[in-house]
Amino acid sequence: GGFLIGLMVLSMLVFFEIISRLKPAFVRSAHRQSLTMLLKEYKHTFITFLMIVVGSLAVTFLTPYGYDLHSDIWNTVTNQAGRSMIAEWQPVSMTSPHIFPFWLYFVFFILFLALESKFARFSPQEAVLLIFFLLMAFSSVRFIPFFVLVSLPMLYGKFFRFPLFVPLLAFAVFTSFFVSGILPARGTSANVISPLEYLLTADIYSSGTPAKAFAYLKEHYPDGHVFNEYDWGGDLIWSFPGAKTFIDGRMSYWRQGGRSIPVDYAAIYYVQQGWYKKIEEYDIRWFFLKPEAPVAGALDILTDQWEKKYEDQRAVIFVKRDK
């Protein structure tokens, strides 16, 4: 969806460019020309700018995905059940430790803005872009890098004279990109190993991936359909090629036969009304969950129907008992 942000920025820049060209001419000719005549004089300029915006939008429909590229983004943005499961779509939180670099950058940003009236002034275009991307960053973690990329050149161009500005901001910018996963925390393409080996050997416990449980699955992978944690769907596919997950990162708004997968996922996961009927409808044969998952607690009670095959601090696996 980043290209849509680019189209918004382009539209704003075109708007301000039109205003900047129109305003001086309007002031000079206010007593001699009507607004209609003034617009006629700049007609070709306006048409050119309009063609730039419309042409840029039209190009996005020429991809192999066509209209579906836009509908995909719309469905993701408007699907609250799906958005609630995707970490990068969550709003900025004061309590999340991994958001600290962003708050550090934000403090620097506010401090230097406080100096703005004394040392430098932002143009209306710069001010609108800063406010726009700041609001976007607070609305969703995934937009933090966009805000950094837009604000840093503006701040650097006005305050680079301060000796500590560059190193402090460099630290904040670099670490901010880890917040949304833009930069990898570990691993290089030069060290090619199997996905499961990477999971078992890499220091990934900080991310919450249950490496020991994956090691267990390597030796005791259950048969049948699985109901898995949303966060682990991609790991299952990566570690066990051909594995069919209940949900993963590609399925934030998918529908099947008129049914919303995220909605049904939430109903089962949070033990909502009709949750067990949905288990039967999807023919779920085993669960791969975090121990604190509400449905894990419910299955723990149904010992006559579900057997706990594995449990540690990070994961629990339930398998349906044979009748």
GUDRENVO-579284 format. One line per 4 residues: number of its first residue (from 0); for each residue x, y, z of N, C-alpha, C, O. Coordinates in pm, whole numbers. Atoms other than C-alpha are relative to their C-alpha. Example, Ala and Ser with C-alpha at 12.3 -4.5 7.8 and 13.67 -1.06 7.14 Angstrom:
BEGIN
0	89,-119,0,1230,-450,780,90,120,0,194,118,66  -82,-119,-6,1367,-106,714,-77,109,73,-26,220,90
***
This chain:
BEGIN
0	79,-122,0,0,0,0,82,126,0,27,236,2  -84,-120,-3,300,232,0,-19,89,-120,-2,210,-110  16,-81,120,229,344,-355,-118,97,14,-117,205,-44  113,-92,-23,-104,493,-240,44,121,82,-3,232,59
4	-55,-113,-76,84,704,13,75,93,-95,65,215,-84  -70,-81,99,304,818,-275,-94,82,-84,-66,198,-114  99,-74,78,-3,916,-477,-59,115,81,-85,222,27  51,-107,-86,-136,1115,-182,99,114,11,63,232,1
8	-104,-102,-9,194,1295,-143,12,76,-130,23,198,-130  -7,-65,131,210,1365,-516,-115,97,-18,-96,209,-67  117,-88,12,-142,1509,-507,16,125,85,-17,235,40  -21,-116,-86,-53,1734,-214,104,95,-58,86,217,-56
12	-105,-84,58,264,1856,-383,-50,74,-123,-18,191,-144  58,-65,118,76,1927,-706,-93,112,43,-93,220,-17  92,-103,-49,-188,2117,-511,76,125,45,40,237,10  -76,-114,-48,70,2336,-339,75,70,-113,96,192,-110
16	-68,-61,114,254,2390,-665,-96,89,-79,-58,197,-124  101,-82,68,-66,2516,-827,-27,127,78,-35,236,21  26,-117,-84,-133,2745,-534,116,99,-7,95,220,-16  -117,-89,4,223,2880,-541,9,76,-131,57,189,-134
20	-3,-69,129,191,2964,-910,-117,94,-18,-107,198,-83  121,-79,16,-158,3099,-886,-3,124,88,-54,229,47  11,-108,-96,-117,3321,-582,68,130,-47,4,235,-43  -62,-126,45,140,3574,-719,-75,64,-117,-93,186,-121
24	72,-54,115,-48,3609,-1044,-133,59,42,-175,163,-10  129,-50,-48,-376,3653,-861,16,133,72,-67,223,57  -23,-125,-73,-230,3923,-637,28,114,-97,-23,225,-81  -36,-104,97,-83,4113,-933,-120,45,-83,-130,162,-120
28	107,-30,93,-400,4095,-1138,-136,11,66,-239,13,-1  127,-1,-72,-664,4115,-868,-88,116,-41,-211,104,-40  79,-118,34,-772,4462,-980,-23,14,-149,-93,105,-193  11,-16,144,-746,4401,-1351,-63,-122,-69,-109,-112,-182
32	46,122,62,-856,4045,-1416,-98,-73,90,-88,-67,213  90,85,-78,-1136,3820,-1309,70,-133,26,167,-167,-41  -59,130,-32,-1057,3485,-1156,-13,-95,-119,74,-179,-142  20,86,117,-1199,3319,-1468,111,21,-103,162,-75,-160
36	-106,-29,95,-946,3494,-1688,135,-52,51,218,-99,-27  -125,46,-58,-668,3405,-1450,14,-152,-15,121,-203,-49  -3,145,16,-760,3037,-1456,22,-38,-146,88,-137,-176  -19,26,142,-775,3051,-1834,146,16,-39,198,-59,-122
40	-140,-24,30,-423,3191,-1842,88,-118,42,187,-149,-24  -80,111,-52,-292,2897,-1636,-64,-135,-31,-32,-235,34  71,123,31,-516,2635,-1796,95,-113,-35,80,-225,15  -92,106,42,-232,2443,-1956,83,-54,117,113,-173,123
44	-75,44,-118,-39,2435,-1630,-84,-93,86,-36,-196,134  88,83,-81,-338,2296,-1443,-25,-135,-65,-26,-238,3  23,126,72,-405,2035,-1710,122,-91,11,108,-213,27  -122,79,-10,-42,1925,-1699,11,-68,136,40,-187,145
48	-7,56,-135,-48,1879,-1323,-107,-108,19,-81,-212,81  107,98,-14,-382,1697,-1343,35,-130,-72,7,-239,-22  -40,118,76,-246,1461,-1607,108,-79,74,112,-202,65  -105,69,-77,54,1383,-1384,-64,-87,108,-26,-204,125
52	65,75,-108,-172,1279,-1095,-83,-115,-56,-72,-228,-9  87,103,58,-426,1091,-1308,83,-109,-67,52,-228,-54  -86,99,65,-152,923,-1511,70,-90,99,82,-210,76  -66,80,-103,30,810,-1199,-97,-101,61,-59,-214,90
56	101,91,-53,-293,662,-1065,-34,-110,-101,-49,-226,-64  36,97,104,-374,492,-1395,105,-108,-14,72,-224,-40  -108,98,14,-34,322,-1407,-14,-113,101,25,-227,73  12,104,-103,-114,136,-1086,-99,-109,-39,-98,-217,20
60	95,100,46,-393,-47,-1271,59,-87,-112,-6,-181,-157  -61,74,109,-151,-176,-1535,86,-115,49,149,-184,-32  -75,113,-56,13,-426,-1301,-76,-129,-28,-193,-125,-64  72,128,20,-71,-798,-1332,-121,-16,91,-211,-94,60
64	112,13,-93,-305,-754,-1035,-119,88,-38,-231,63,5  108,-88,43,-505,-474,-1198,-74,64,116,-14,114,210  84,-60,-103,-796,-354,-989,18,-69,135,2,-7,240  -13,76,-125,-732,-628,-733,107,58,91,101,39,213
68	-104,-61,-82,-423,-440,-616,-61,101,95,-22,109,212  66,-100,-83,-646,-162,-486,-104,-64,93,-116,-25,209  100,65,-84,-923,-388,-360,66,-76,115,10,-87,224  -75,70,-104,-662,-588,-167,32,94,115,14,60,232
72	-34,-99,-103,-549,-277,17,-125,46,73,-124,59,196  125,-45,-61,-905,-161,78,-53,-104,97,-95,-71,207  49,107,-86,-1006,-498,220,83,-13,127,30,-39,234  -87,10,-117,-704,-503,450,-25,114,97,-31,94,219
76	17,-118,-85,-761,-150,578,-135,-1,71,-145,39,187  135,-5,-57,-1135,-192,637,-38,-123,80,-141,-124,146  31,121,-74,-1121,-540,787,59,10,139,178,-15,159  -48,-21,-137,-1097,-474,1159,46,-130,64,142,-131,141
80	-41,128,-58,-1078,-843,1250,139,-37,-46,220,-88,32  -132,31,53,-778,-885,1024,106,95,52,217,53,88  -97,-100,-47,-608,-560,1127,40,-25,144,155,1,182  -30,21,-142,-631,-654,1493,102,-110,22,162,-118,129
84	-94,110,-14,-414,-960,1428,137,31,-59,233,-42,-35  -124,-31,69,-143,-789,1223,79,103,80,32,214,102  -79,-85,-89,134,-640,1437,34,134,-65,29,238,2  -44,-124,63,246,-382,1180,-113,99,-21,-88,216,-49
88	114,-90,14,-106,-237,1159,-46,57,134,-139,137,138  40,-48,-132,-128,-173,1533,45,145,20,150,185,-32  -43,-137,-29,-117,188,1656,120,2,93,148,-96,162  -118,-15,-85,190,315,1836,-43,-7,146,-140,58,187
92	33,19,-140,187,211,2200,110,56,89,228,53,55  -96,-52,-98,353,371,2502,66,-114,78,172,-95,138  -49,109,-85,406,31,2664,84,-103,-73,146,-187,-8  -77,98,75,574,-166,2383,147,38,-2,181,146,-51
96	-143,-34,-6,953,-178,2439,61,23,-138,148,109,-152  -62,-14,130,1031,-215,2068,-40,130,-69,15,163,-175  40,-129,56,857,119,2002,88,112,54,81,225,6  -82,-104,-64,1109,305,2221,83,80,-100,89,202,-86
100	-77,-80,95,1335,403,1926,-83,107,-71,-35,218,-97  85,-100,63,1043,576,1761,-27,115,94,-23,231,53  24,-107,-97,963,768,2078,123,87,17,112,208,36  -123,-76,-9,1327,870,2099,12,97,-118,45,214,-101
104	-3,-86,119,1315,1000,1743,-105,109,10,-81,223,-28  109,-98,-11,984,1171,1814,37,113,95,5,229,70  -45,-104,-95,1134,1354,2114,97,95,-69,85,217,-55  -92,-85,75,1420,1478,1894,-78,88,-98,-48,206,-114
108	81,-72,99,1166,1579,1634,-70,121,65,-67,231,10  71,-108,-69,964,1786,1884,98,107,49,70,226,39  -99,-96,-50,1275,1947,2035,48,92,-112,59,213,-93  -48,-83,109,1400,2065,1699,-112,83,-62,-87,191,-116
112	112,-83,45,1054,2183,1600,-16,121,90,-55,229,45  8,-113,-92,1060,2398,1912,98,109,-37,75,226,-8  -99,-97,45,1368,2566,1765,-34,60,-136,33,152,-183  33,-36,138,1198,2607,1429,-26,149,-16,21,210,-112
116	35,-141,14,1062,2958,1490,120,92,13,119,204,-38  -117,-83,-21,1404,3085,1593,104,-17,-110,166,81,-152  -109,28,93,1638,2919,1345,-45,-22,-144,28,10,-238  44,30,136,1431,2813,1047,-151,-18,-1,-213,-50,101
120	144,17,14,1079,2797,916,-28,-101,-111,38,-104,-214  41,97,100,909,2518,731,-101,65,-95,-183,147,-54  98,-47,98,717,2592,414,-133,-69,27,-136,-171,96  129,67,-19,344,2508,406,2,-144,-49,-56,-233,13
124	-9,137,51,424,2203,191,67,-92,101,19,-202,126  -73,81,-96,676,2076,445,-83,-25,125,-85,-136,178  82,14,-121,442,2141,738,-112,-101,-20,-136,-185,67  110,94,28,152,1952,576,52,-142,-9,-9,-234,45
128	-57,134,14,375,1656,485,41,-56,136,17,-173,165  -40,45,-132,519,1638,836,-119,-42,85,-117,-147,149  119,32,-79,176,1647,1000,-68,-125,-53,-110,-211,25  65,116,62,34,1395,753,70,-130,38,6,-226,81
132	-73,124,-28,309,1138,804,13,-25,149,25,-141,190  -2,20,-144,321,1196,1179,-129,-68,46,-126,-160,127  128,62,-33,-49,1112,1205,-5,-144,-50,-57,-232,18  -4,135,54,6,809,982,84,-91,89,48,-206,114
136	-89,79,-85,293,691,1204,-68,-40,130,-52,-153,176  69,32,-125,80,711,1518,-118,-94,-23,-155,-169,67  115,87,27,-211,533,1349,41,-144,-25,-37,-236,1  -43,136,32,-2,232,1242,151,-8,2,220,78,-53
140	-144,17,-12,346,103,1321,69,-8,-136,183,36,-150  -62,21,130,408,19,955,36,131,-70,116,132,-164  -26,-128,64,411,391,866,112,79,67,146,188,22  -109,-70,-67,690,485,1108,117,28,-94,168,140,-94
144	-111,-30,91,965,444,843,-32,110,-100,56,187,-138  39,-106,93,767,669,606,18,137,66,70,230,4  -15,-126,-72,757,942,869,147,37,17,185,153,1  -144,-26,-17,1130,905,934,62,47,-132,139,142,-133
148	-58,-34,131,1216,918,563,-41,139,-46,36,207,-114  47,-132,40,1007,1232,513,56,109,91,98,215,43  -38,-105,-95,1102,1421,829,151,20,11,196,133,31  -144,-12,-20,1475,1346,845,66,99,-96,143,184,-50
152	-64,-98,89,1579,1536,528,-38,144,34,45,234,24  43,-135,-35,1372,1836,637,74,50,124,123,163,126  -69,-41,-122,1522,1842,985,149,18,-24,210,113,25  -143,-9,26,1872,1776,861,35,127,-76,135,192,-46
156	-28,-119,79,1853,2058,608,-6,128,80,53,229,40  17,-123,-77,1758,2306,877,85,3,127,117,111,176  -67,3,-130,1946,2191,1186,132,-75,0,184,-107,107  -124,77,4,2258,2011,1065,115,75,66,218,15,96
160	-105,-79,-63,2463,2296,1216,24,-39,145,129,-8,202  -16,41,-139,2405,2147,1561,87,-125,6,54,-224,-60  -96,112,1,2698,1909,1641,-60,-136,35,-24,-236,-26  54,128,-45,2492,1641,1818,-121,-46,-81,-170,-157,-61
164	122,33,73,2203,1645,1573,14,-127,-83,-69,-217,-75  -16,112,94,2339,1400,1318,17,-134,72,-56,-228,40  -15,132,-65,2464,1118,1550,-123,-44,78,-157,-162,78  118,38,-77,2157,1130,1772,-113,-46,-91,-178,-146,-64
168	106,38,91,1916,1120,1482,34,-127,-76,-54,-208,-107  -41,121,71,2119,853,1304,-35,-123,83,-83,-223,29  34,112,-87,2075,625,1604,-151,-22,2,-197,-136,-9  145,13,-7,1702,697,1627,-58,-53,-130,-149,-135,-129
172	51,45,130,1646,647,1255,30,-148,-22,-58,-224,-62  -40,139,24,1839,321,1234,-85,-96,82,-133,-197,30  77,90,-86,1659,165,1528,-150,8,-28,-222,-89,-4  143,-13,31,1319,300,1419,-43,-99,-106,-157,-147,-104
176	37,91,107,1328,78,1113,-20,-143,49,-87,-222,-16  23,133,-55,1343,-231,1333,-143,-13,52,-196,-124,61  134,4,-56,1004,-134,1474,-97,-68,-95,-181,-147,-52  94,56,97,824,-228,1153,61,-114,-80,1,-160,-177
180	-59,115,67,1063,-503,1047,62,30,-134,82,-62,-213  -61,-33,128,1218,-312,756,139,-58,-10,180,-107,-115  -134,56,-2,1566,-422,860,-2,-134,71,-68,-147,174  -1,130,-67,1635,-786,947,82,3,126,186,69,131
184	-72,2,-127,1744,-855,1301,114,-101,-1,207,-91,78  -102,104,-2,1951,-1159,1210,-2,-74,-133,-106,-85,-198  -5,87,117,2070,-1370,921,39,73,-126,4,190,-144  -38,-56,127,2219,-1309,578,-22,-104,-107,-27,-224,-80
188	23,93,110,2161,-1457,237,121,-87,-28,110,-190,-94  -121,78,25,2520,-1581,233,1,-130,78,65,-228,37  4,121,-83,2446,-1834,507,-131,-72,-27,-230,-49,42  122,67,42,2192,-2060,339,-17,-130,77,63,-223,62
192	31,121,-75,2038,-2318,573,-149,-27,-16,-223,58,-65  142,33,11,1705,-2494,587,-80,87,96,-29,127,200  83,-82,-88,1414,-2295,736,-10,-54,142,1,22,238  13,57,-133,1371,-2538,1024,130,11,78,129,37,199
196	-129,-12,-67,1743,-2536,1100,22,142,50,76,164,158  -13,-140,-43,1734,-2157,1112,-82,24,126,-36,89,221  86,-19,-117,1443,-2166,1356,60,-61,125,47,-6,234  -51,72,-115,1621,-2413,1579,133,54,50,169,35,166
200	-134,-46,-38,1961,-2244,1579,7,150,23,94,197,96  -6,-146,-14,1885,-1872,1554,-52,44,136,-134,-24,198  45,-56,-127,1836,-1659,1860,-127,79,-25,-123,202,-40  125,-66,38,1472,-1583,1793,-102,2,114,-217,38,92
204	97,6,-109,1314,-1624,2135,-61,136,30,-174,144,79  54,-132,-27,1272,-1250,2165,-120,30,-87,-204,113,-50  112,-25,90,1029,-1261,1873,-122,-83,36,-230,-60,-19  113,79,-42,808,-1519,2042,-21,-127,-78,-115,-201,-49
208	16,123,77,855,-1797,1787,43,-120,84,154,-120,136  -30,114,-88,843,-2132,1973,91,-102,-69,42,-201,-124  -96,85,71,1159,-2298,1836,-7,-144,49,1,-237,-32  3,137,-54,1135,-2600,2070,-124,-75,-48,-119,-195,-74
212	122,63,48,778,-2666,1962,15,-40,-147,-36,-144,-188  -25,35,139,888,-2660,1598,90,-124,-9,73,-207,-98  -85,120,-3,1156,-2915,1685,-84,-124,29,-61,-230,-28  90,112,-30,884,-3135,1833,-81,-37,-124,-98,-155,-154
216	81,26,119,672,-3098,1520,81,-69,-109,26,-143,-191  -83,66,101,965,-3209,1308,-8,-151,15,-2,-224,-84  4,143,-27,941,-3549,1471,-143,-54,16,-166,-173,-2  135,47,-31,568,-3563,1553,-104,93,-64,-188,149,6
220	95,-91,67,376,-3363,1293,-135,-71,-12,-145,-176,-76  132,67,0,3,-3444,1343,-64,-1,-139,-29,79,-226  78,6,123,-232,-3541,1063,-120,93,10,-163,131,119  123,-78,3,-528,-3333,954,21,149,4,133,199,7
224	-1,-146,3,-620,-2967,956,42,58,135,4,7,240  -50,-65,-121,-449,-2740,1206,-69,134,21,-102,204,-74  38,-136,-37,-576,-2435,1390,121,60,69,157,17,179  -127,-53,-50,-265,-2225,1447,-12,146,40,-104,217,-1
228	-13,-142,-30,-169,-1894,1597,24,77,-130,98,32,-217  -17,-83,120,-190,-1619,1337,148,31,-24,195,28,-138  -140,-39,13,170,-1519,1407,89,-113,-48,199,-88,-98  -85,114,32,299,-1871,1341,-35,-66,-134,30,-163,-174
232	39,59,127,126,-1945,1011,112,0,-102,137,-100,-168  -111,-9,94,415,-1822,802,115,-91,37,178,-150,-51  -108,88,-45,666,-2013,1014,-31,-146,-31,58,-223,-66  39,137,31,469,-2334,964,21,-30,-148,74,-136,-184
236	-16,19,144,464,-2290,587,147,-3,-37,189,-84,-120  -143,-11,30,832,-2196,582,75,-126,49,162,-178,-21  -71,113,-59,943,-2481,808,-45,-134,-56,33,-228,-65  56,126,50,713,-2748,665,-70,28,-133,-192,42,-136
240	59,-29,132,659,-2684,291,-116,-94,-31,-107,-216,-16  120,79,28,313,-2796,190,-97,-2,116,-209,-50,100  89,-4,-115,167,-2743,537,-118,93,-29,-101,202,-83  121,-80,19,-191,-2616,525,-40,62,133,-85,-7,224
244	32,-72,-123,-247,-2353,791,-145,44,-1,-209,54,-106  134,-57,-8,-578,-2226,917,4,146,-42,-85,195,-111  -16,-141,32,-452,-1870,884,148,35,3,226,-27,75  -138,-51,-1,-129,-1685,808,-3,145,-46,-109,203,-67
248	-9,-142,29,-4,-1339,716,-62,43,-131,-83,162,-150  61,-36,129,-155,-1352,366,-151,9,8,-216,54,-87  145,25,-5,-508,-1409,491,-72,93,96,-164,50,166  59,-92,-98,-599,-1099,690,-146,33,-30,-216,82,58
252	139,-30,30,-932,-1063,509,-64,-106,-90,-174,-85,-142  50,102,93,-981,-1384,308,-140,-49,37,-179,-55,153  131,61,-16,-1326,-1527,256,-3,-133,-74,63,-149,-177  12,131,62,-1416,-1883,171,-146,-42,8,-200,-62,117
256	142,38,2,-1766,-1976,62,-88,99,72,-185,60,137  79,-103,-67,-1899,-1645,191,33,18,147,-29,101,214  -36,-9,-140,-1734,-1694,531,132,76,15,225,57,-64  -122,-76,-27,-1474,-1457,673,93,-84,86,60,-119,199
260	-96,81,-75,-1168,-1653,781,44,71,129,45,8,234  -40,-67,-125,-1048,-1386,1030,-110,2,105,-83,-12,224  112,-2,-95,-1395,-1364,1186,-16,-136,66,-35,-145,187  12,135,-56,-1417,-1741,1228,121,-33,87,109,-101,189
264	-121,21,-82,-1059,-1748,1355,-19,63,138,10,0,240  19,-69,-128,-1146,-1492,1623,-106,-70,84,-92,-78,206  106,68,-75,-1464,-1682,1717,54,-124,71,20,-151,186  -59,121,-62,-1266,-2002,1780,104,39,104,106,-14,214
268	-114,-36,-86,-962,-1835,1933,-48,57,134,8,26,239  47,-65,-123,-1162,-1630,2184,-123,-71,59,-191,-17,146  107,85,-54,-1419,-1907,2249,-132,77,1,-200,85,104  126,-72,12,-1711,-1701,2123,-113,-97,-34,-90,-216,-56
272	118,84,23,-2061,-1829,2063,16,-83,-129,51,-30,-234  -9,89,115,-2063,-2130,1830,141,-41,-36,165,-90,-146  -141,26,32,-1687,-2176,1854,27,-148,-28,103,-181,-119  -31,141,20,-1691,-2554,1884,-66,-54,-129,-14,-145,-192
276	63,40,125,-1932,-2591,1594,89,35,-118,97,-40,-216  -91,-40,107,-1684,-2402,1378,119,-95,-8,170,-123,-116  -108,98,1,-1412,-2644,1484,-40,-123,-80,38,-176,-159  50,117,72,-1625,-2929,1354,-20,29,-149,8,-55,-233
280	23,-35,140,-1717,-2744,1034,130,6,-79,133,-33,-196  -129,-7,68,-1352,-2684,950,79,-131,15,190,-144,-38  -66,130,-21,-1264,-3040,1058,142,18,55,237,-40,3  -130,-25,-62,-980,-2917,1279,40,-121,83,-37,-168,167
284	-47,121,-68,-772,-3209,1404,107,29,105,130,-54,193  -97,-34,-104,-504,-3030,1605,18,151,9,-8,224,-86  -19,-142,-28,-421,-2693,1760,146,28,34,212,-50,103  -137,-45,-29,-90,-2507,1772,-11,142,51,-27,236,-27
288	39,-125,-64,-132,-2222,2022,102,47,103,191,-27,145  -69,-51,-117,21,-1999,2281,-75,-50,123,-197,-62,120  67,53,-120,-50,-2132,2632,-109,91,54,-207,44,112  98,-95,-55,-240,-1815,2721,-120,22,-90,-209,99,-54
292	114,-15,92,-479,-1842,2423,-128,-47,68,-127,-153,130  126,40,-64,-842,-1854,2546,-46,-139,-41,-96,-216,42  46,131,45,-919,-2157,2332,87,-112,57,40,-225,71  -86,100,-62,-620,-2339,2483,-54,-39,137,-51,-155,176
296	60,29,-130,-783,-2307,2823,-125,-83,-11,-151,-170,72  123,77,20,-1111,-2439,2687,32,-144,-37,-33,-237,12  -37,136,42,-944,-2739,2521,60,-78,116,48,-201,123  -62,66,-115,-757,-2813,2843,-105,-66,89,-77,-162,161
300	108,57,-80,-1092,-2883,3004,-62,-120,-69,-107,-214,-3  63,108,78,-1218,-3107,2724,98,-115,-20,130,-150,-134  -103,104,8,-971,-3384,2804,-50,-129,-65,30,-210,-111  53,120,62,-1207,-3652,2674,1,10,-152,-15,-91,-222
304	2,-20,144,-1190,-3500,2326,134,45,-56,166,20,-173  -127,-55,47,-850,-3332,2306,113,-39,94,101,-29,216  -116,42,-78,-512,-3458,2419,113,101,-17,148,139,-129  -112,-93,4,-231,-3222,2509,128,-79,-27,177,-152,59
308	-117,76,42,66,-3361,2320,131,70,34,234,6,50  -125,-75,-25,317,-3084,2388,-35,129,72,-140,189,48  18,-128,-68,355,-2784,2617,133,51,53,211,-24,112  -110,-69,-65,624,-2536,2712,-46,143,27,-165,172,18
312	40,-136,-36,630,-2170,2809,-51,80,-119,-118,182,-102  35,-78,118,576,-2058,2451,-111,-62,-85,-177,8,-161  95,65,90,349,-2314,2288,-65,-121,65,-11,-181,158  69,121,-42,97,-2588,2343,-64,-61,-124,-113,10,-212
316	55,70,115,-23,-2853,2098,-106,-98,51,-77,-185,134  107,92,-31,-358,-3028,2128,-33,-81,-125,-35,-27,-236  38,88,110,-454,-3324,1909,-133,-67,35,-152,-113,148  131,60,-24,-808,-3457,1871,12,-150,23,81,-220,-51
320	-4,142,-30,-859,-3797,2028,-85,-78,-101,-190,-32,-145  78,88,87,-976,-4079,1807,-119,-54,76,-109,-86,195  121,53,-65,-1327,-4196,1879,8,-151,11,-85,-214,63
***
